[in-house]
Amino acid sequence: MKNLKEPLRNYINDTLNPITNMELALEYEKIGQGAAALSFFLRTAELVYESNPLLAYTCILKTWKQMSNTTRRPVWEIEQLFTAVTFLPSRAEAYYFLSRKASDKDNHKESYMYACLGLQFIDKESLPYEIDGYKPYKLHFQKALSSWYCGQREESRKIFNMLSTQEGIEKEDMELIKKNVLYV
């Protein structure tokens, strides 16, 4: 709560400042106050959608993440990801999360489609704030996994082999990649 005082003071002094709103949202996110964080992420997106579309897109993803953490509104979650895709269709992050959601429901063709769409856009500038759970290589992983289930085993094998030699992959993900290399 100690770290919340300054962002709150800044917000009170300038409620229409998008950075002030964003900093407050991030503080609420850090302390696990998802409803408050979601509210200020939405507010930031509303304030900057024309002047800073990348920040607005990031905020839309942050609102999705907050709701995803609750696991109570799966339809709203998907709709937020659709909103993100509609708002900036040339960004990869929302496609990754849609691919994961489809994969979790064993909708492998849908997962494959979102992974393929997202891979077209992985070389874009970084988001101004990190979205937990996203790294560009994870779209390759999604494509490899879903292609296996769609009967495209050679494509899956190539992608898993490529991933197994990359640097910068999180340890637990590399373990999954190496395990899949053995099975494909």
Secondary structure, DSSP 8 states (H G I E B T S, - for coil): -GGGHHHHHHHHH-TT-HHHHHHHHHHHHHTT-HHHHHHHHHHHHHHHTTT-HHHHHHHHHHHHHHHHHHTS-HHHHHHHHHHHHHH-TT-SHHHHHHHHHHHHTT-HHHHHHHHHHHHTTTTS---SS--TT--THHHHHHHHHHHHHTT-HHHHHHHHHHHHT-SS--HHHHHHHHHHHHH-
